[in-house]
Amino acid sequence: MAAQQKLQQLFGFSAFRQGQQKVVEQLLQGQSTLAIFPTGAGKSLCYQFVATQLPHLTLVVSPLLALMKDQLEFLHSKGIAAASIDSTLSYEENQQVMQDIRSGVCKILMVSVERFKNERFRQFIQSIPLSMLVVDEAHCISEWGHNFRPDYLKLPAYQQELKIPLVLLLTATATKKVKLDMAKRFAIAQEHIIQTGFYRSNLHLQVQAVEDAAKNKRLVALIRQQTGPGIVYVTLQKTAELVANGLIKQGFAAKAYHAGLDNEVRQKIQLDFMQQKIQIVVATIAFGMGIDKSDIRFVIHYDLPKSIENYSQEIGRAGRDGQDSNCIVLANLDGLTTVENFVFGDTPDNSAIARVIDNIKQSADSAQTTTAYAWEMQIHELSNLSNIRQLPLKTLLVQLELADVLKPLYAYFAEFKLRFIQDKTAILDMFEGERREFLASVFNCTDMKKVWGVVNFDSIYQHYAAPRHRVVTALEYLAEKQLIQLESRLITDVYQVSSSALLTNELVAKLSAYFSDNEQKEIKRIAAMIRFFELDSCLSYNLARYFDDHNAPVQCGRCSVCLGQSAKLSRSRLTPMPDDLAIAEAMSSLALHVGKNAEIELSESIYCRFLTAMTMPLFTRLRVSKLSGFGLCEQQPYAQVRDKVKSILEKQ
């Protein structure tokens, strides 16, 4: 067959794996496809092969830089021209990538979904013919998925805007509901959903009920029984450090990995793990998505995962070479409070939502209009103003889009800086007439400070009446010709606001209800995970069923339940709630500190987050974690802390 011959020529593989050929055939027949393959089953090859057969560029949206880098390395090793546009590229590298794409040399471009907000990228990609859009980790599209990312909701609109004829969605973890939701958003027919099965017989699932005090000893004993490299997953950064140090003292080559480490340090740990210099990585969920290491022999959950989906994704990193691998959860209910509190920490309260709505309304007042008008915002600024973390704030903005309050118009960088590579006069001499006058106006309205200058768009418009997009296009052209170097920052999103929709009664209440529903959905997801760990029937079979795979054996014969060791989880410690006086004193210290440093009314939920040691923009800005009383109720369920705070506030 021609496709198999090309597969051999291009990639050196003698045959397609299960499901791959069907996906390839559908795409080459112009049929958009959703492919659900187990982790390590070769999802990426589907788009990599098809991209070489299509006439124009394939655009791949990937959630992690590490994923992009691994896939680019593989493609380059096969002699396939592929590139990414991301924050790690130098100016010269960025220019080279764009040149290779324009000339047709580059067949595959990888970007993050956030790249679409970049004004310069959008101008560039709109000028390029595109054959296919690929969305990796596509479950991020679905609000029913575990890793929902608000910006992914915009991908169907980007596909239409860029007139991309073909779509491929790739994921390893999708329940039936998520699967149908993803397909619907991209108008993918149900017959074009390819699912090869979730069950992996080489993964031996174990749930061991272990009290907190015995965890470290059990962990060491388990690792001594393993052969080869492994990952130990924990919830908190401080736990990663403590557990890694404990393993080092026991003679293991271990390292802690979490988001609190510098990027260079994380990359070094990842590389050392890939090159067998480290046997064990003790990691938060910040580690793993970009790890394409086939010989991971064990994955141990020292703490509870966030959900069944997270659990399946994390154990999916083991045994990609098909060899037997152990996936062990050291389980009790002590960590349940921490996992649940992460959920509560992402729910904005009514007053925070109202601050966002008020900010949008203020633009209407300045625009002096009662119909549609433009609203500009920078996410970091709005996050601080509203006291909502950036991820839930992005979700809130997407919900306002879905409610027809906001319509995204475009995004731009508030600041463009340039420096001259060639002499300014020599550049102007390359142009004549009106174009020379226009460029002279741009240069004259650039506030030069030694080497770099900030472009003043308002001044250019006043002096020359040149619109912003013309100035940006001209600067891009000069940068491509290597006459200037261009840098941009402070991304600003511009939305069109529908005043009538914004003034709808109960808008804040409706948005608040959405977040409350979402909160309950996540809490139920955690409860479902606990029920799964306590099952008395085959874990592998039930996990496959959860992901709509009905072909797994009813008994795998290898999981802890099949071996007669089903787990019953309990709390090994009961930390008493601090007394009312201590809680009231902690709340007073927060009120005093915030009152001195910020104009914001403290709500019930702000007090709760302070007491349970959650982060929020206000706390970061005012260094609230240094106050005594921060995290006083960290071990207590959020709902109980909320009741206690409510009671104290009512007495004041």
LOTIMAR-239129 format. One record per residue (C-alpha): residue number from 1; y, z negated, x. Coordinates in steps of 0.1 Angstrom, whole numbers. Example, Ala and Ser with C-alpha at 12.3 -4.5 7.8 and 13.67 -1.06 7.14 Angstrom:
BEGIN
R:1:-45:-78:123
R:2:-11:-71:137
% end
This chain:
BEGIN
R:1:0:0:0
R:2:35:9:12
R:3:49:-26:6
R:4:22:-43:26
R:5:27:-18:55
R:6:64:-26:55
R:7:56:-63:54
R:8:34:-59:85
R:9:61:-38:103
R:10:90:-60:95
R:11:75:-95:95
R:12:41:-92:111
R:13:23:-106:80
R:14:-9:-87:70
R:15:-6:-96:33
R:16:17:-112:7
R:17:10:-148:-4
R:18:3:-157:-40
R:19:32:-146:-62
R:20:53:-130:-36
R:21:42:-94:-43
R:22:49:-98:-80
R:23:84:-110:-73
R:24:90:-82:-48
R:25:78:-55:-73
R:26:99:-69:-101
R:27:131:-69:-80
R:28:125:-34:-66
R:29:121:-23:-102
R:30:156:-37:-109
R:31:143:-68:-129
R:32:161:-101:-122
R:33:136:-128:-115
R:34:131:-166:-113
R:35:105:-176:-88
R:36:90:-211:-88
R:37:68:-217:-58
R:38:56:-250:-42
R:39:76:-261:-11
R:40:65:-241:19
R:41:48:-214:-1
R:42:71:-186:11
R:43:99:-183:-15
R:44:124:-171:11
R:45:103:-141:22
R:46:107:-126:-13
R:47:144:-120:-9
R:48:142:-113:29
R:49:117:-85:23
R:50:136:-70:-8
R:51:170:-72:10
R:52:157:-47:37
R:53:148:-22:9
R:54:180:-23:-10
R:55:210:-1:-3
R:56:237:-27:-1
R:57:244:-63:10
R:58:223:-92:-4
R:59:243:-123:-10
R:60:224:-156:-6
R:61:238:-189:-20
R:62:223:-219:-3
R:63:231:-256:-7
R:64:227:-267:29
R:65:239:-254:63
R:66:207:-264:79
R:67:187:-242:54
R:68:209:-212:63
R:69:205:-217:100
R:70:167:-219:99
R:71:164:-188:77
R:72:189:-169:99
R:73:169:-178:130
R:74:137:-165:114
R:75:154:-132:103
R:76:169:-127:138
R:77:135:-133:154
R:78:122:-103:132
R:79:152:-81:142
R:80:168:-82:107
R:81:206:-83:107
R:82:217:-114:88
R:83:246:-138:90
R:84:264:-167:74
R:85:300:-174:68
R:86:305:-211:72
R:87:327:-238:87
R:88:309:-238:120
R:89:319:-202:129
R:90:347:-196:154
R:91:375:-172:145
R:92:359:-144:166
R:93:325:-150:151
R:94:339:-149:116
R:95:357:-116:123
R:96:325:-101:138
R:97:304:-110:107
R:98:330:-94:84
R:99:330:-63:106
R:100:292:-61:106
R:101:291:-64:68
R:102:318:-37:63
R:103:300:-13:86
R:104:267:-19:68
R:105:249:-33:99
R:106:244:-67:82
R:107:219:-67:52
R:108:220:-104:43
R:109:249:-128:40
R:110:244:-165:34
R:111:271:-187:20
R:112:275:-221:2
R:113:286:-219:-34
R:114:319:-236:-24
R:115:328:-205:-3
R:116:336:-186:-36
R:117:366:-209:-39
R:118:380:-195:-7
R:119:407:-170:-15
R:120:401:-150:17
R:121:364:-148:12
R:122:368:-137:-24
R:123:392:-109:-14
R:124:367:-98:13
R:125:335:-99:-9
R:126:351:-81:-38
R:127:356:-51:-14
R:128:319:-50:-5
R:129:292:-32:-25
R:130:264:-58:-34
R:131:228:-52:-43
R:132:215:-86:-50
R:133:225:-123:-56
R:134:199:-149:-44
R:135:203:-185:-54
R:136:182:-209:-33
R:137:174:-243:-47
R:138:184:-228:-80
R:139:176:-260:-100
R:140:211:-271:-89
R:141:223:-247:-117
R:142:208:-267:-146
R:143:225:-298:-160
R:144:189:-309:-168
R:145:179:-307:-132
R:146:179:-336:-107
R:147:203:-322:-82
R:148:228:-306:-106
R:149:259:-293:-87
R:150:288:-284:-110
R:151:300:-255:-89
R:152:266:-238:-95
R:153:275:-234:-132
R:154:300:-208:-121
R:155:275:-185:-104
R:156:267:-165:-135
R:157:304:-157:-139
R:158:306:-148:-102
R:159:277:-124:-106
R:160:295:-106:-134
R:161:328:-106:-117
R:162:313:-91:-85
R:163:291:-67:-106
R:164:259:-77:-88
R:165:231:-58:-106
R:166:202:-80:-95
R:167:195:-118:-93
R:168:167:-138:-77
R:169:166:-176:-84
R:170:143:-197:-61
R:171:132:-233:-66
R:172:102:-255:-60
R:173:110:-282:-86
R:174:117:-272:-122
R:175:104:-288:-154
R:176:99:-265:-184
R:177:134:-274:-197
R:178:151:-267:-164
R:179:132:-234:-160
R:180:142:-220:-193
R:181:178:-232:-188
R:182:181:-214:-154
R:183:166:-182:-168
R:184:190:-182:-198
R:185:221:-186:-177
R:186:213:-154:-158
R:187:197:-135:-188
R:188:163:-134:-170
R:189:135:-125:-194
R:190:107:-151:-197
R:191:82:-125:-186
R:192:101:-122:-153
R:193:96:-159:-145
R:194:70:-162:-118
R:195:54:-196:-113
R:196:25:-199:-88
R:197:15:-235:-95
R:198:28:-268:-82
R:199:-4:-286:-72
R:200:-11:-288:-34
R:201:-46:-301:-27
R:202:-39:-311:9
R:203:-13:-338:-1
R:204:-30:-371:-7
R:205:-7:-392:-30
R:206:-8:-430:-27
R:207:12:-457:-45
R:208:8:-491:-29
R:209:23:-522:-46
R:210:39:-541:-18
R:211:62:-571:-18
R:212:94:-567:1
R:213:85:-594:27
R:214:53:-576:35
R:215:68:-540:37
R:216:75:-538:74
R:217:41:-551:84
R:218:24:-526:60
R:219:46:-498:73
R:220:36:-504:109
R:221:-1:-506:99
R:222:1:-474:79
R:223:18:-454:107
R:224:-8:-466:132
R:225:-34:-449:110
R:226:-15:-416:109
R:227:-17:-387:134
R:228:13:-365:141
R:229:49:-367:130
R:230:63:-382:98
R:231:93:-391:77
R:232:100:-426:63
R:233:125:-424:33
R:234:148:-452:25
R:235:177:-456:0
R:236:205:-471:21
R:237:220:-462:55
R:238:218:-498:67
R:239:180:-499:58
R:240:175:-467:78
R:241:189:-484:109
R:242:170:-516:104
R:243:136:-499:98
R:244:141:-475:127
R:245:149:-503:151
R:246:119:-523:139
R:247:96:-493:146
R:248:112:-487:180
R:249:103:-524:189
R:250:67:-516:178
R:251:66:-488:204
R:252:72:-458:181
R:253:95:-429:190
R:254:117:-433:159
R:255:153:-425:149
R:256:175:-434:119
R:257:191:-404:101
R:258:218:-407:74
R:259:251:-393:62
R:260:271:-420:81
R:261:262:-404:115
R:262:283:-377:131
R:263:272:-342:125
R:264:263:-336:162
R:265:241:-367:162
R:266:223:-356:131
R:267:217:-322:145
R:268:203:-337:178
R:269:179:-359:158
R:270:168:-329:138
R:271:162:-308:169
R:272:144:-336:187
R:273:121:-340:156
R:274:114:-303:155
R:275:106:-303:192
R:276:82:-333:190
R:277:105:-356:211
R:278:107:-380:181
R:279:76:-389:161
R:280:93:-406:131
R:281:126:-401:113
R:282:137:-429:91
R:283:160:-412:67
R:284:181:-413:35
R:285:179:-383:13
R:286:205:-367:36
R:287:175:-355:56
R:288:149:-330:47
R:289:161:-300:28
R:290:167:-280:59
R:291:136:-291:78
R:292:111:-263:81
R:293:85:-282:102
R:294:50:-272:92
R:295:30:-301:108
R:296:46:-332:91
R:297:15:-354:86
R:298:29:-381:65
R:299:58:-390:43
R:300:63:-427:34
R:301:87:-439:8
R:302:98:-473:21
R:303:121:-476:-9
R:304:118:-461:-44
R:305:129:-424:-47
R:306:157:-415:-71
R:307:134:-396:-95
R:308:101:-378:-99
R:309:119:-346:-89
R:310:133:-362:-57
R:311:99:-376:-49
R:312:82:-343:-53
R:313:108:-326:-31
R:314:105:-352:-4
R:315:67:-353:-3
R:316:68:-314:-3
R:317:80:-316:33
R:318:45:-328:44
R:319:16:-305:52
R:320:32:-271:50
R:321:6:-258:74
R:322:-21:-265:48
R:323:-36:-295:67
R:324:-43:-328:51
R:325:-12:-350:49
R:326:-6:-385:34
R:327:23:-392:10
R:328:26:-430:4
R:329:50:-450:-17
R:330:54:-487:-8
R:331:65:-497:-43
R:332:79:-527:-60
R:333:107:-532:-86
R:334:131:-549:-61
R:335:148:-516:-53
R:336:152:-506:-89
R:337:187:-522:-92
R:338:200:-502:-62
R:339:186:-469:-75
R:340:201:-475:-110
R:341:234:-486:-96
R:342:239:-452:-78
R:343:238:-437:-113
R:344:263:-462:-128
R:345:286:-456:-98
R:346:291:-419:-107
R:347:302:-425:-143
R:348:340:-424:-146
R:349:356:-448:-171
R:350:379:-438:-200
R:351:411:-447:-181
R:352:401:-425:-151
R:353:393:-395:-174
R:354:427:-401:-191
R:355:445:-399:-158
R:356:430:-364:-152
R:357:440:-353:-187
R:358:475:-367:-182
R:359:479:-349:-149
R:360:471:-316:-166
R:361:495:-324:-194
R:362:523:-331:-169
R:363:520:-294:-157
R:364:527:-284:-193
R:365:558:-305:-194
R:366:571:-289:-162
R:367:561:-254:-175
R:368:580:-261:-207
R:369:554:-242:-228
R:370:532:-250:-258
R:371:506:-223:-252
R:372:488:-214:-220
R:373:501:-223:-186
R:374:488:-227:-150
R:375:476:-260:-135
R:376:470:-264:-98
R:377:450:-292:-81
R:378:435:-302:-48
R:379:402:-321:-53
R:380:409:-348:-27
R:381:443:-356:-41
R:382:431:-356:-77
R:383:401:-378:-67
R:384:425:-404:-53
R:385:449:-401:-82
R:386:422:-405:-109
R:387:399:-429:-89
R:388:369:-406:-96
R:389:345:-397:-68
R:390:345:-360:-60
R:391:311:-350:-74
R:392:317:-365:-109
R:393:352:-352:-108
R:394:339:-317:-103
R:395:315:-322:-132
R:396:345:-333:-153
R:397:364:-302:-145
R:398:334:-280:-153
R:399:331:-298:-187
R:400:368:-290:-193
R:401:360:-254:-186
R:402:330:-255:-211
R:403:353:-270:-237
R:404:378:-241:-232
R:405:405:-264:-220
R:406:405:-249:-185
R:407:398:-214:-173
R:408:396:-209:-135
R:409:420:-183:-124
R:410:417:-183:-86
R:411:418:-206:-56
R:412:441:-204:-26
R:413:448:-222:6
R:414:481:-241:3
R:415:487:-236:40
R:416:482:-205:62
R:417:488:-209:99
R:418:490:-180:124
R:419:494:-176:161
R:420:502:-144:179
R:421:475:-128:201
R:422:496:-98:208
R:423:534:-99:212
R:424:553:-101:179
R:425:576:-71:188
R:426:546:-50:199
R:427:529:-57:165
R:428:560:-47:146
R:429:563:-15:167
R:430:529:-4:153
R:431:544:0:118
R:432:573:21:104
R:433:597:20:75
R:434:590:-4:46
R:435:558:-18:61
R:436:576:-28:93
R:437:604:-45:72
R:438:578:-63:51
R:439:560:-76:83
R:440:593:-86:99
R:441:601:-107:68
R:442:567:-124:70
R:443:572:-132:106
R:444:607:-144:101
R:445:596:-167:73
R:446:569:-183:94
R:447:579:-217:107
R:448:568:-215:144
R:449:560:-247:163
R:450:552:-238:199
R:451:520:-218:195
R:452:511:-220:157
R:453:534:-212:127
R:454:530:-221:90
R:455:536:-191:67
R:456:563:-199:40
R:457:552:-179:10
R:458:582:-191:-11
R:459:607:-180:15
R:460:590:-146:18
R:461:592:-141:-19
R:462:629:-151:-20
R:463:639:-128:9
R:464:616:-98:3
R:465:601:-103:-32
R:466:566:-98:-17
R:467:538:-115:-38
R:468:515:-139:-22
R:469:484:-116:-24
R:470:502:-89:-5
R:471:511:-113:23
R:472:475:-127:25
R:473:461:-91:26
R:474:485:-82:54
R:475:477:-113:75
R:476:439:-106:70
R:477:444:-71:83
R:478:463:-83:114
R:479:436:-109:120
R:480:408:-83:117
R:481:427:-61:142
R:482:429:-92:165
R:483:467:-90:166
R:484:470:-126:152
R:485:447:-156:147
R:486:447:-169:112
R:487:437:-204:99
R:488:439:-218:64
R:489:435:-253:48
R:490:442:-274:18
R:491:423:-254:-8
R:492:440:-254:-42
R:493:423:-245:-74
R:494:444:-228:-101
R:495:434:-230:-137
R:496:448:-216:-169
R:497:452:-244:-194
R:498:449:-240:-232
R:499:474:-264:-246
R:500:458:-264:-281
R:501:424:-273:-266
R:502:439:-299:-243
R:503:457:-317:-273
R:504:424:-319:-292
R:505:419:-353:-307
R:506:393:-375:-290
R:507:390:-352:-259
R:508:388:-383:-236
R:509:363:-399:-259
R:510:341:-367:-259
R:511:342:-365:-221
R:512:334:-402:-218
R:513:304:-397:-242
R:514:292:-368:-221
R:515:291:-390:-190
R:516:275:-419:-209
R:517:248:-396:-221
R:518:243:-383:-186
R:519:241:-419:-173
R:520:214:-427:-199
R:521:195:-395:-190
R:522:194:-405:-153
R:523:183:-441:-162
R:524:155:-427:-183
R:525:145:-404:-154
R:526:142:-435:-132
R:527:121:-452:-159
R:528:98:-421:-161
R:529:93:-423:-123
R:530:82:-460:-125
R:531:58:-451:-153
R:532:44:-423:-131
R:533:38:-447:-102
R:534:19:-471:-125
R:535:-4:-444:-140
R:536:-41:-451:-143
R:537:-50:-413:-143
R:538:-48:-388:-114
R:539:-13:-388:-98
R:540:-17:-352:-85
R:541:-27:-339:-120
R:542:2:-357:-137
R:543:27:-346:-112
R:544:17:-309:-116
R:545:19:-313:-155
R:546:54:-327:-151
R:547:64:-295:-135
R:548:47:-274:-162
R:549:17:-265:-140
R:550:-14:-267:-162
R:551:-39:-254:-137
R:552:-43:-285:-115
R:553:-77:-303:-116
R:554:-78:-333:-139
R:555:-90:-354:-110
R:556:-80:-346:-74
R:557:-105:-371:-60
R:558:-80:-381:-33
R:559:-50:-399:-48
R:560:-49:-437:-50
R:561:-57:-437:-87
R:562:-88:-414:-82
R:563:-99:-438:-55
R:564:-97:-467:-79
R:565:-64:-482:-67
R:566:-38:-478:-94
R:567:-7:-498:-89
R:568:11:-524:-110
R:569:47:-529:-98
R:570:66:-562:-100
R:571:97:-579:-86
R:572:88:-599:-55
R:573:122:-617:-55
R:574:145:-628:-83
R:575:180:-633:-69
R:576:200:-656:-93
R:577:233:-643:-107
R:578:262:-660:-89
R:579:280:-686:-111
R:580:310:-676:-132
R:581:335:-694:-109
R:582:324:-674:-79
R:583:325:-641:-98
R:584:360:-649:-113
R:585:373:-658:-78
R:586:360:-624:-64
R:587:376:-606:-93
R:588:409:-624:-86
R:589:408:-614:-49
R:590:404:-578:-59
R:591:432:-580:-85
R:592:456:-595:-60
R:593:447:-570:-33
R:594:451:-540:-55
R:595:482:-553:-72
R:596:499:-555:-38
R:597:488:-520:-27
R:598:484:-497:-57
R:599:497:-490:-91
R:600:465:-488:-110
R:601:452:-510:-139
R:602:419:-526:-131
R:603:393:-518:-157
R:604:360:-535:-164
R:605:341:-508:-145
R:606:362:-512:-114
R:607:355:-549:-113
R:608:317:-541:-118
R:609:317:-516:-90
R:610:335:-541:-67
R:611:309:-568:-74
R:612:279:-544:-70
R:613:292:-528:-37
R:614:297:-493:-50
R:615:322:-469:-34
R:616:351:-452:-52
R:617:383:-436:-39
R:618:405:-466:-46
R:619:381:-489:-26
R:620:380:-465:4
R:621:418:-461:4
R:622:425:-499:2
R:623:395:-509:24
R:624:383:-531:-4
R:625:349:-536:12
R:626:365:-560:37
R:627:374:-584:9
R:628:353:-615:3
R:629:334:-610:-29
R:630:327:-573:-24
R:631:290:-569:-32
R:632:286:-604:-45
R:633:263:-592:-73
R:634:247:-563:-53
R:635:212:-575:-63
R:636:219:-578:-100
R:637:213:-551:-126
R:638:246:-533:-134
R:639:243:-540:-172
R:640:241:-577:-166
R:641:271:-577:-142
R:642:290:-557:-169
R:643:282:-583:-195
R:644:294:-611:-171
R:645:326:-593:-162
R:646:333:-586:-199
R:647:328:-623:-207
R:648:352:-635:-179
R:649:379:-610:-189
R:650:377:-621:-225
R:651:384:-657:-214
R:652:415:-647:-194
% end
